[in-house]
């Protein structure tokens, strides 16, 4: 019996040691698993979208600022000439064609000169919403295809001149076919000295007002972009009607209905409706 017990004791000791070693290993592994911090993925920086500065030099201020507002830009008038609707844009900063980061409403600096039409109303020297700073985009690989495409176009344009210099006959170019579109005559409602003529390559004021009315659906929310679109079309119709453009009074009546819907849906626009009503009264008085 004693001999058998002596033989069992070493086995039990070995099993006990193995068990203790296994338990210690599991406990250490569990501790490592619990105390090791999880790996946090490295955030990937996404580039901001860019905007291209439009050219509004030579435009009447009311149209120039409308183009900027419709394109997502802010604006600020600098210099001694203030932002009356009929003044003309002389300079702009940044220059036309400049790419800028879309920081919300990148603000352009404008200088104006007096137009031929008398100044009327209240000048607007800043955009109706808060502008943001101008930030030029950093050079990235995304811009390289654009640069390469421009270089390729310049090489293609240079080939005919080089061939001509070497005595190679230039290929004959056929004139592009132009669509003949009949432009309906739009007699003015009245003539205003110094006012620009209605551009026949633009839609009539009544059509512009009708499209604005169709655009303002009940689900249209008052985002910054939507407000800029409405203000741009509003300024175009009011100013064109004051210039005596075709069917200006009818367009203003449609615009007033749109402004009332804007007030109902967006809780803004009371001042714009007042401006449209004042313009309608002046247009009807001059048209008699």
C-alpha angles and dihedrals in degrees: 000000000000090000092051091049091050089054094050097048096069091050092052091049092052092047090049092051091048091050093049091049092049093048092049091050093050092047092051092047091049090049091051090049093050098043098043108098116233117255112256114214114241110248115243114224112230116207118244118249114256133225128208115227110238124223110249098158112133092019123124106259094242091058095039095054090045090056090051093047092048090050095052099258132130122217142201128194115226130184132042098300110084131217103273114157097246099045116107129241111242105171137009135192123239098037121248114280095027114141114226133177115260097245092164103278111001106209122230122202113227134191120198142196130208115275126216092253116083116259111253136174127007120327119241111213099168135037115267090247133049112280125216134219125279111250120181114218119248118245109267139169088261090069095051096079089054092051092046091049091052091049090050092050091050091052091050091049091050095053098075091051091049092048091049091051089053092052097256112145113250115238115252115252122213118217113252115253112252124208111240108224120181111226113212116229114252110197112202120249089227137346121252116194111244095006117133118251118252109270107239092203088068125075116261119267092249092054090048091052092047092051091048089052091051090046092055097078121172090254094052107117124211097251119159091255093050092048091051091051092050093046092048094052090043093054092047094052096044094047094044091050091051089052089058096251121170116294092352094153093054090049091051092052089054090046093053089054089052091049091053090053089049089054090051097046103032103024091233136087104076092122091048091052089051090052091050092049091050090050091049092053091051094046093049091049092052094044094059 
